[in-house]
Amino acid sequence: MKISVQSRAPRYKGKVPVELESGKGVTRDFNGAGIFFELDRSFSLGQPVLFTIVLEHIDPVGPVSVTCRGEIVRVEENGQKIGVAATINSYSFATFQRTIKNS
């Protein structure tokens, strides 16, 4: 099954872990308006979605978490993994401080 609404903005490829309330996945590509990720669970077209991306190495202080709200705009079922495209309607950032131990 392939349901599609295509984005016109350039997409950037990258594999970054994605955390959802119902499981975990990994990104395939993204841009400022949306994201495509693969996971083991299906979504419905038009379904609201809340997901978090953790960017481990973007800031020397520690990982940065980006929590996003969006809507499912495409679902691709390919064997064991399900590809999901979602809009990014809003987002917020949080930084985690690394603890450095002195030996």
N, C-alpha and C positions, 0 to 999 in steps of 0.2 A: 504494500500500500504506500503511495506517495501522494501526499496532499501538500500543495505548495503555494506560497506567496513569496515571490522573490524580492530581495533587497537590491537597491541600485547603488548603494555606497560600497567602496572597495572593502573586501574582507581580508583579515589578517589571520594566517594559520598559526595555531599554537595549541599544545596539549597542556591544560591546566586543570587540576582537580576542581570539581563542582560538587557542592554539598546542597542537598535538598531535604525537606522534611521527611520525604519517603525513600531516601537512599542517596547514593553517590554516583557520579559520572565523571566524564572527562570532556573538555572542550575539543572541538575540531577546528572551528574558526569563529571570528567575532568582528564586530565593528562598533561604532558609537551608538548604533540604534538597535543592535541585536546580537544574538549569540546562537551557535549551533553546538549541541553537546550530545554525547552518546551515553546511554545507561541501559539498565536491565528492565525498566518499567515504562509502560506506555502512558501517554497523555492524550487528552481530547483537544481537538482544534478549538481555539477560543478560550481554553481553560486558563485561569489566572495561575501564575507560578511565582514562588519566592525561592531564590537560590543564592548561594554564597560562593564566591571564588576567592581562594587564598593565594595571594601572590607572595611566594616565599622569599624571593631575592630582589625585590624591587627597591627596598629601602634598607640601608645598612643597620638601622636601629632594630629592625625586626620585620616579620611578615606583616603584610597589609591585607585585610579582609575587605572585600567589596560585596555588600549584600544588595541584591537587585530584585525589583518587582517587575513583572512583565506578563505577557500573554503568549500562549502557544500559537504559532502561525503555520507550522509545518511539522508533520510527523512522517518518518521514513522507517519502515520495518524491514531490516536486512538481517535475516538469520537470528543469531542470539542477541545482538544489540539493537537498540531502537534509537534512531537519530531524531532529535527534537530541535526545532528552531523556535526561538522565543524573542519577542521584542524586549527592550530594556526601557521601561517607562519611568523608573526612578531608581536611584541607587544611593548608598551611603558607605563611607569608608570608616574603618577602625584599624588602629595600629597596635600590634602586640610588642611589648618591650622584651628583648632577650635578656635572660639572667646570665651574667658572666661570673663564674666562680674563680676566685684566686686560690691557687694551690700553694 
